Amino acid sequence: MQDTAAYCPRNPESTILYSVVARNLETFLARQQERDRAVPAFVDEEFRSFLRCGVKEFGFLRLRCEACGKDRLLPFSCKNRGYCPACCGRRMADTAAYLVDRVIPAVPVRQWVFSLPYALRYRVAFDAALLGEVLGILIESVFRFLKQRSRGNGIPKSKCGAVAFVQRFGSALNLNPHAHVLVFDGVYAAADVEHPVFYPERSPDKKDVVAVAERVAVRVAALLEKRDGAAELDPEAPAMSSIYGASITGTQAAGPDAGRRVQTAGELQSEGYSEERFENGSSRCAMVSGFSVHAGVSIRADDRQGLERLCKYVSRPPIAADRLAQLPDGRLIYRLKTPWRNGATHVIFEPLEFMARLAALVPAPRVNLIHYFGVLGPAAKWRAAIVPAPIENESGSEACGCDGERNAKKGRRRNYSWSLLMARVFEFDVLKCPDCNGRLKILAAIHPPIHTRKILECLGLPSRAPPISRAVSESLF
């Protein structure tokens, strides 16, 4: 672990993202209300809890060094799934560590990426049941391909395994529901009394990927026809329909230029909204009826670090804070991960349009974004025999999550502690005192508002969170 660099707690109030949300939240909510398009309660709460995340006034853990008595305050987090970079980042690291250590065995893994037609993206963004059915078709199509190949190799009864991640975002902070599926690059098989054995398969070629894409397109079309073309929309759909539609199509849902296309920078051509880069001639890629399938990334069985990096990629946060900047006129500019086909390198948002983009990224409550299939399913018969063996002392009794020591005594914990994740990802020992190298221990969890303010004032720290700006009338624009 690093000894030369000291851990520096984050300061969310100083970030561009925090300041934009604090200045524009009430105005955005008021404008939506005026248009009879008030945002759902879960979206409202996502914004407000983000403004409390990491701010000491709203609660913190108080830690103290046992040797020198130095105090450290660890603010509470919002733990949201929408766009908070800190909480989504922690969830990313925790999920990747959990999958590598406790779920995915030492077998080759291939990433299958499925993108949906634009019209279907709008429907699955609202309809969690439809999303689940479409995801089931994607998985079944890949499993069918693997099982057919295994039968040709003399393995008649085989089983597959996969972990599917639903991402709701594109590189331009647009709403783009699609799936990243980590599939075992082979099958498991066993006689009734034998331990399941893994049989690797050769990599799929372009013809195989095209066959999978064609089957997906045919089966999804049949599914939609069976539903008689009527989307089973969420009750919140009327409120979010304009925001979702604009985010998917690349137009503006709010602000003075509502209805126009989002402005870009660095473009070579002025026409066309072209986020996706698809090369039909590429190996292991196919496009059929708007369904894009990529299967070009694979990880060797012995490359556990590579697998963890891939797990982080497919579960990453929607916003990269280092790619967000603010122009002198107050507009937000976001750098694309890769240039678009028209040469654009950045997208530019008015503050209210940026707020609409954030609102569209918030998933509805109780909608799962990670799914397990085949031998990794929760009730799979072979799961216990396939997943990695437990790691001794992995629970970590020094966890900074209030429950660390208590949960460690119960055995394996689902979530990694804050201190273990920081050590794993950044190689920081956050419980090491920067003054005397002693150990920091939790004294208490301090809850707002009276007690937090008294302690912060006693320590000479700011005791008030930055104010949230009042709503601005639309007539002033």
N, C-alpha and C positions, 0 to 999 in steps of 0.2 A: 504493500500500500504506500501511497505517497506520504512522505514525511515533510517535504519541503513546502508544499502548498497547503494552506489552511482552508478548511471548509468555510464558505461564505454564504450565509442564508440568503434566500431570494428576497427581493423587494418588489412585489407585484405592483405597488402603487406607482412606481417609476416607469412602468412599461407603456408602450404606445397602445397596446390592446386594452389595458385597464383604463387609461385616460379616455380613449374613444368611447368605450362602453359607459363610463361614468358620466360623460358629457352629453351623450345622445340617447340614453336609455329611455328617460321619461318622454322625450320628444317622439321617439319611435313608437312607443306604446300609445301615446296620445293620438298620433296620426292614424295608426291602425284602428283605434277606437272610433275616430271620426268617420272612417270609411266603412264602419260596421264590419270590420275585419279584426277584431280584438284577438291578440295571440292567445293560444291556450295557456292554462295555468302552469303547465310543466315548463313551457318555454320562458314565461315570466320568471319563474323561480330559478331557472337555470342562469339567467342574467344576474339576478340579485344575489344568488349564492356565489357566483363568480366574483362579484365585487367584495365579498366577505372572505374569499379564499386567501389565506396567507397574511391577512391583516390582523395584527395583534389585538386590536380593540375587541374583536369578536371571539376571542378565546385562544388559549395556548397552553402547551405543557411547559412547566417550569422545571429545568434541569439544573443540577448543581454538581460541581466537582467535589468529590469526597476528600481530596487532598488539600486544595487551596481555597475552596469555597467559591470559585467563580460561577456566576449564574449565566444560563443561556435560556432563551425563550424560543420555543418551537410552535409557531402559529398553527391553528387547525386548518385543514384543507376542505374544499367543498366536495371532493370525491365524485364530481359529476362526470358524465360520459360524453357531453356535447363537444366542447371546444377548448376547455381550460387546458393550456399547455402543460402545466405542472401536474395536474391530476391525471390527465390522459397519458402523460409521459410515464408517470409511476405505474399506471395500469398496464401500459405497454411493457415495461421492464418486468413487472410481476408476472404477466401472462407468459412472456417468453421464457422466463426462468422456470415457471411451473411446467410448461409443456416439455422443455428439454430435460428437466430433472425427474419428472414424475409421470409423464404421459407418453411421449413419442419414443418408441424403442430405437435401438441402434440399427436402423434399416435405411436404405436410400429413400429419399423423399423428393417428390416433384411438385412444383407449384403450378396449379391450373388456375388461370384468371379468366373469369367470365364477365363480359360487359353486355348490357341489355340494350335493346332498342329504346329510343327516346320516349315513345309513348308508354312502354312498359315501365320505364323508370318512374314516371309520374304515379302510376298505379301502385307499384310496390312500396313507394315512399309512404303512402297512406295505409296500405292494406298489409298488415303483418301476416295474415293467413295466406294471402296470395304469395308473398315473399317466401314463406316457408315451403309452399308447394313448388314454386319455381326452383328453389334451392334443392329440394328433393329430386327434381328432374335432372338438374346439373350433376348431382352426385351419382344418381343411378346410371346416367349415361357413361360416366367415367368408369364406374365399377363394372358395368356390362362389358366395356372394352377390355378391361384387365382380366375378367373371368373368361371371356372368349379366348383370349390369348393363352391363358393358363390351361384351358381344356385342350388346346392344340398342342401343348407341351406335356400332355399326359397327367394333368392334375385336375381330376373331375370335380371335386368338391372343395372350392377355395373360398376364402373370405378376404375382404379388403378393409382398409382403414383410412380415415381422413378426418381432418379438422378444418372446418370452413369458417372464414371470417367475412362478415358483411361490412363493407366500407360504404359510407354514405357520401363521401366527398370526392371531388376531383382536384386537380392541381391548381385550379383557379378559385378555390373555395366554393365551387358550385355543387349543387345537389346531384350526385351521380351514384345511386345505389348499384353496387356491383360486388362480386364475390371473389375472394382469394382462397383457394382450397389447397391445403397441403395434403397430398395423397401419397400413401406408401407406393413406391415404384416397384410393385410386386404384390404377391398374395401370401396369405397364411393358409396352411392346410395341415390336417392331422387325422389319424384314425381315432376311433372313439376313446381309446385309453391312452393315447400318446399326447405328448406335449406338442402344441402347435409349432410348426417349423415355417420359417419364411423362405419363399422362393422368389428371387428377383426376376424381373422381366426386362427385356431390352427396351430401350427408349422408344417412345412413339415417334413415328415419322409424320410428315405433313398430311399424308393420306389418312392416317389414324385420327389426327386432330380434326380434319375436315369431316370425317364420319361422325365424330362426337358432336361437332357443331350442328351437323344436319339433323341428328337425332334430337338434340335439344330444341332446335327450331320447330320441328314437326310436333313434338310432344307438348311444347308450351302453346303452340297454336291450337292444338286440340283441347288443352286445358282452358284456354280463354273462350273457345267456342262452347265448351260445356257450361261455362259460367254465363253464357248468352251475352257476352260482351259487356256485362254490367259490373263495374268495379264496386267491391264491397268496401266503401270508403269509411275511414275512421270518422267518428262524430265530430272531430275537430277539423275535418277537411274543408268546410266552407271558409273557416278563418285563415287557413294556411294555403289555400289553393293558388292564389295569385303569387304568393312568395315562392312556393314550390315550383310553379310553372315557369316563373321568370328565372329562377336559379338554374333550372335544368336547361332552358333554351339560351341562356347567356344574355338575357335582357335585364333591365333594371326594374325592380319591384317598388322602390321607394325613392324619395328625393326629387329634386326639380326636373330630372330627366327620365322619370318613370316611363317605361314602355320602350325606351331606346336600348340599343345594344350597349353592353358594358364596354367602356373605352379601354383600348390596349396601347401599349408602347413598344417600340422597336419592331413594328411590323413592316414587311416588305410589300404586302398587298393590303388594301383597305377593306376588301369585301370578304365576307364569310366569317362565321364563328367556328373555329376549328381547333378544338382542344385535343382530340385524340390523334395519336400518331399510329396508324395501322399500315403495315406493309404486307400486302396480300402474298407477296412472293417470299416472305421470310419463312425460315424453317420453323415447324411446329406452331404455326399460326393459321387461323382460318376466320373468315367472315361469311356468315350465312344468314340472310333475312334479318340483318341488324344485330345478330348475336356474334360477338367477337370472342374467340377462344385463343388463349396463349398458353403454351405448355413448354416453354423454353428454358425454365430455370429448374435445376435439380441440385440436390445436396447428397454427397456421399454418406454412407453409413457411419464412417468414422469421423466425420467433420461436425462435431457437436457445436463448435463455435460458429461455424457457418450456418447451422440450423438455427441457433439462437438469434443471429443477425436477421435471418429470413423471418423468423417469428416476430421480431421487433418491427420489421418492415410492414408486414401484413396487419399489425395491430397498432400502427403508429397514430399519433394525434393528427387531426385534420389541419391544424395550423402550425407552421414553423415560424416561431417568433422572429428569428433572424432574417426572414425573408419579407417581413412587414416593415414599411417605413411610411413617414408622413411628409407630404409635400408642403411647401411654404403656404399654399392657399388652403390648407386644411384637409385636402383629399388624401386618401390612403392608396398607396401603391404596393402591390404584392408581386414579388418575383416568382415566375413560374419555375418549376423544377427543371423542365426541358422546354426549349422553344417550340411553339406551335408550327404547323405546316405553313402558315402565312408569315412566319418570321417573328411573331409577337413574343416578347420575353417577359412582359409585365402586364398586369391588369390594374386598372385604376378605378377606385370606388369613391363616390360621395359618402360621407359618414353614415347617412341613413340607409343607403344601399348596402353598405358594409354590415350594418346591424341586421338587415334582412337576410343577408347571406349567412350570418351566424345563427339566426333563428331557424333557418332551413336545415342546419346541420344537427340540430338537437333531436336525438331519437326519442320516440314516445316511451313512457314508462313500461316496464315489464316486457319489452321487446328484446329478445336475446340477439346479440351480435356475434356470438361464437357458438358453433354447433359441432357435435361429435357424431361420427357416423361409423357404421361397420363394427369392427372389433374394438373400436374406441368408444362405442356408445355406452351410456351409463349402465345399461342392463346386459351388455354383451357377455356371453358365456366365457370367452377367452380373454377378456380384458385383464383380469388379475394375473394371468400367466404371461402377458405380453409387455405390460408397462414396466418401466425401470424399477429396480428395487429401491426401497427407501434409503435416503442418505442419512447417516448418523449425525446427530446434533444440527440438522438443517433448520430446526424451528427457531433457534437463536434466542436464548433467554434474555439477551440485552435489547430486545425489540423496543423501539420507541413507538408503540402503538397502544400503550396503557395495558394491554392484555398479554404482552409477550411472555412473561414468566408464567402466568397462569395457564395459558394455552400450550406452552412448551411441555408442561407436565402431562397433558392429555394425549401427546403423540404428534403426528404430522399435522401441520396447519396448512390450510389452503393458501393463505396470503403470506408473502414474505414481509418481514418487518422493514421499516424505513431504513434502519441502520444497515441491514444486510443488503438491501437493494443498492444503497449508496456505495457500499464497499464493492459490490459486484459490478456495477456499471461504471462508477467513476474512480474506484480504488481509493476512496476516502474513508477513513475511520472517523465518522462524525461524532462518536462518543468519546473521542480522545480530547482532553482538555488542551487548548492551544497554548496555555501558559506554563503548565507543569507536567504535561503528558499523563495526568491522572485520568480517571474514568468519570464520566458524567452519568448521573443517576436521576431518574424522574422523582421529583418531590411531590408534585400535585398537578392536576388538570384544573386550570383556572377558567371559569366561565363568565361571560359578559353579563351586564356591562359594568356594574359598580366595581367589582373586585379587579377586573382587568385594568380599568383606568387608574385605580389607586396604585397598583403595583407598577404600571408603566410610568406614572408620574414620579413615584419614589425612585425609580431607576433612571429618571431623566430622559425617558423615551417619549416620542409622540403618543398621546393617548386617544387621539381622535382620528377616525378614518377620513380620507379625502371626501368631500361632499359630492353628492350626486346632483348634477345640474337640473334645474327645473325645465319643464316642457316649454318649448318655444312655439308660438303660434305660427301656423302655416302661412299666414298673411305677411309675415316678416321676411319670407324668402322671395 
